[in-house]
Amino acid sequence: MGVWLDGTGTGIPARILPRPASYFLQVAALFPWAAVATIDYRAQAFVCGKDEWEELDTRPYFPIDSDDKENRFNRVMHFLRDNRKTMNALDAYLVERHNSGRSDDGIPRDRPIGGIRVLSLRIPIPSPGERLQRVGRLPLSSYPEDERKFFYHTLRSTLAERCGERLQGPS
Amino acid sequence: MPSVSWRIRDWLGEPLPVLRLEIVRIGAPLAILGFASSRLEHADEWIGDAGFRVPDLGGDWRQPLYIPPLDSWAAWTVAAVMVLSAVACILGIRTRPSAIVLACTLAFVALSDRLAAYTVTKLSPAVMLAVAAGGAGARLGVDAYLKRKKSGKRPKIARPSGALRFVQLLVVVIYSASGIAKARGDWLKVPLVLWSHVHDSYQTGISFALASVLPGWVWTALQGMVLAFEVLAPVWFGLARTRTAAFVFGVGMHTMIGLMFGPVRWFAMLMITLLVAGYMPEQLLEPLEALARRLEPQSP
């Protein structure tokens, strides 16, 4: 009954049950909306010294299902891109992971980063009959500007602080 | 004219093949393990402190419960317990406790990491509790083999099973709710909803090939068929006359979902398991019945 009431959009289980209980009832409302675009989420990092934004491959830091949208980075963006606390935590996590130099993420390991900005790619869905291309991951630079939508970026003061500390710190 | 309560009592009291619940006991943990395999491989990132964790959002609706990350050793322990309990359940070893432990680990990981939780993780605890409550493990398993060997008695082939009735209802409820959600969403307004979902990272070689050759009207027709099947599922599965056709359509639909939407294949497998257990015509159970008999020890 709870599954049905939740799936049909009554909102009753969420109103009367504790959140963990109603969460387990949210299993039926699958794909009710048409996709308006193919959405992928990406990150760029501010490279200290170069003062430029470059694409940061997040997959080494989110290895579960790294090549599809069930990846946890995609899920953070899907659910919580407008939640400042989560985005700040994501920012700190990615900066720490890159600067620890343990993985190849598209930016040289010896180049520290000061922050991130994250965006969605909104790739138009083709019409039936159009010539199709297999879905695959292309570099961010392959997508036109109007298909990119930025959600979050590290504050400039934080970028300066992180990069400045590194530049001025002991070598 | 029997009252509604008597009809329900009759329905619940009707003997059903024991093997049906054994199908859930074996098939559901296989689908769960398949789904969880990519997560289990990185258990310390999934539920431990080695990966990114969403901070405590203090009651935000998107975080049903905040559970702090586990130490890596504890995360790997939970993963090992999940795998062992699933394997024990599949083999029918200490089936009831195995199913309960598996249900608990599934509930834990679903709450611990909202990011990697999907329908399979949210639905499975209830399915595994039904397996435990229904006394699965009576046939086609190690427990059943040892019990038969010890007692020499033949196991019951059929008995009333509230757990199996739960599985049957669950399938219909999910379809019905899903169909109504679709009808309230875009499925009656936008002719190419189904088409719109085959162009992201779920895409497989099969969905790409079908998208390349099928004209738009076929996608709209498939969309209409899925919607009609789901919205009217209580009718299709409720009437004996349409039940087998509904079963065949459901299995076909989930097979196509599994083939066309890569990572969704484990959800498809779970739903096919529930459909087969709940609604496969009894004559199709006969080969499984024969297998179960062959695997039972001979009477002394």
HADDOCK unambig.tbl for C-alpha pairs under 7 A between the chains (distance, minus, plus):
assign (segid A and resid 3 and name CA) (segid B and resid 174 and name CA) 6.92 0.50 0.50
assign (segid A and resid 4 and name CA) (segid B and resid 173 and name CA) 5.80 0.50 0.50
assign (segid A and resid 4 and name CA) (segid B and resid 174 and name CA) 6.69 0.50 0.50
assign (segid A and resid 4 and name CA) (segid B and resid 177 and name CA) 4.96 0.50 0.50
assign (segid A and resid 7 and name CA) (segid B and resid 177 and name CA) 4.83 0.50 0.50
assign (segid A and resid 7 and name CA) (segid B and resid 178 and name CA) 6.09 0.50 0.50
assign (segid A and resid 7 and name CA) (segid B and resid 181 and name CA) 6.09 0.50 0.50
assign (segid A and resid 8 and name CA) (segid B and resid 177 and name CA) 5.10 0.50 0.50
assign (segid A and resid 8 and name CA) (segid B and resid 180 and name CA) 5.61 0.50 0.50
assign (segid A and resid 8 and name CA) (segid B and resid 181 and name CA) 5.10 0.50 0.50
assign (segid A and resid 9 and name CA) (segid B and resid 181 and name CA) 6.79 0.50 0.50
assign (segid A and resid 19 and name CA) (segid B and resid 64 and name CA) 5.12 0.50 0.50
assign (segid A and resid 20 and name CA) (segid B and resid 64 and name CA) 4.98 0.50 0.50
assign (segid A and resid 20 and name CA) (segid B and resid 65 and name CA) 6.11 0.50 0.50
assign (segid A and resid 23 and name CA) (segid B and resid 64 and name CA) 6.49 0.50 0.50
assign (segid A and resid 24 and name CA) (segid B and resid 122 and name CA) 5.04 0.50 0.50
assign (segid A and resid 24 and name CA) (segid B and resid 123 and name CA) 6.76 0.50 0.50
assign (segid A and resid 27 and name CA) (segid B and resid 119 and name CA) 5.13 0.50 0.50
assign (segid A and resid 27 and name CA) (segid B and resid 122 and name CA) 6.82 0.50 0.50
assign (segid A and resid 27 and name CA) (segid B and resid 123 and name CA) 6.66 0.50 0.50
assign (segid A and resid 28 and name CA) (segid B and resid 174 and name CA) 5.25 0.50 0.50
assign (segid A and resid 28 and name CA) (segid B and resid 177 and name CA) 5.91 0.50 0.50
assign (segid A and resid 28 and name CA) (segid B and resid 178 and name CA) 4.86 0.50 0.50
assign (segid A and resid 29 and name CA) (segid B and resid 177 and name CA) 6.78 0.50 0.50
assign (segid A and resid 29 and name CA) (segid B and resid 178 and name CA) 4.85 0.50 0.50
assign (segid A and resid 29 and name CA) (segid B and resid 181 and name CA) 5.46 0.50 0.50
assign (segid A and resid 30 and name CA) (segid B and resid 178 and name CA) 6.09 0.50 0.50
assign (segid A and resid 32 and name CA) (segid B and resid 181 and name CA) 5.81 0.50 0.50
assign (segid A and resid 32 and name CA) (segid B and resid 182 and name CA) 4.16 0.50 0.50
assign (segid A and resid 32 and name CA) (segid B and resid 185 and name CA) 4.92 0.50 0.50
assign (segid A and resid 32 and name CA) (segid B and resid 186 and name CA) 6.20 0.50 0.50
assign (segid A and resid 32 and name CA) (segid B and resid 187 and name CA) 6.86 0.50 0.50
assign (segid A and resid 33 and name CA) (segid B and resid 185 and name CA) 5.37 0.50 0.50
assign (segid A and resid 33 and name CA) (segid B and resid 186 and name CA) 4.99 0.50 0.50
assign (segid A and resid 33 and name CA) (segid B and resid 193 and name CA) 6.96 0.50 0.50
assign (segid A and resid 34 and name CA) (segid B and resid 186 and name CA) 6.04 0.50 0.50
assign (segid A and resid 34 and name CA) (segid B and resid 193 and name CA) 4.42 0.50 0.50
assign (segid A and resid 34 and name CA) (segid B and resid 196 and name CA) 6.01 0.50 0.50
assign (segid A and resid 35 and name CA) (segid B and resid 193 and name CA) 6.99 0.50 0.50
assign (segid A and resid 35 and name CA) (segid B and resid 196 and name CA) 5.29 0.50 0.50
assign (segid A and resid 35 and name CA) (segid B and resid 197 and name CA) 6.15 0.50 0.50
assign (segid A and resid 38 and name CA) (segid B and resid 199 and name CA) 6.36 0.50 0.50
assign (segid A and resid 38 and name CA) (segid B and resid 200 and name CA) 5.54 0.50 0.50
assign (segid A and resid 64 and name CA) (segid B and resid 38 and name CA) 5.99 0.50 0.50
assign (segid A and resid 64 and name CA) (segid B and resid 39 and name CA) 5.75 0.50 0.50
assign (segid A and resid 64 and name CA) (segid B and resid 42 and name CA) 6.55 0.50 0.50
assign (segid A and resid 65 and name CA) (segid B and resid 38 and name CA) 6.34 0.50 0.50
assign (segid A and resid 68 and name CA) (segid B and resid 201 and name CA) 4.99 0.50 0.50
assign (segid A and resid 68 and name CA) (segid B and resid 202 and name CA) 6.65 0.50 0.50
assign (segid A and resid 69 and name CA) (segid B and resid 201 and name CA) 6.01 0.50 0.50
assign (segid A and resid 70 and name CA) (segid B and resid 116 and name CA) 6.95 0.50 0.50
assign (segid A and resid 72 and name CA) (segid B and resid 115 and name CA) 5.61 0.50 0.50
assign (segid A and resid 72 and name CA) (segid B and resid 116 and name CA) 6.29 0.50 0.50
assign (segid A and resid 75 and name CA) (segid B and resid 115 and name CA) 5.45 0.50 0.50
assign (segid A and resid 76 and name CA) (segid B and resid 115 and name CA) 6.55 0.50 0.50
assign (segid A and resid 86 and name CA) (segid B and resid 54 and name CA) 5.93 0.50 0.50
assign (segid A and resid 86 and name CA) (segid B and resid 55 and name CA) 6.27 0.50 0.50
assign (segid A and resid 93 and name CA) (segid B and resid 52 and name CA) 6.61 0.50 0.50
assign (segid A and resid 125 and name CA) (segid B and resid 196 and name CA) 6.65 0.50 0.50
assign (segid A and resid 125 and name CA) (segid B and resid 199 and name CA) 6.93 0.50 0.50
assign (segid A and resid 128 and name CA) (segid B and resid 215 and name CA) 6.18 0.50 0.50
assign (segid A and resid 128 and name CA) (segid B and resid 216 and name CA) 5.22 0.50 0.50
assign (segid A and resid 129 and name CA) (segid B and resid 215 and name CA) 6.49 0.50 0.50
assign (segid A and resid 132 and name CA) (segid B and resid 212 and name CA) 6.49 0.50 0.50
assign (segid A and resid 134 and name CA) (segid B and resid 208 and name CA) 6.59 0.50 0.50
assign (segid A and resid 135 and name CA) (segid B and resid 199 and name CA) 6.55 0.50 0.50
assign (segid A and resid 135 and name CA) (segid B and resid 200 and name CA) 6.23 0.50 0.50
assign (segid A and resid 135 and name CA) (segid B and resid 201 and name CA) 6.30 0.50 0.50
assign (segid A and resid 135 and name CA) (segid B and resid 203 and name CA) 6.81 0.50 0.50
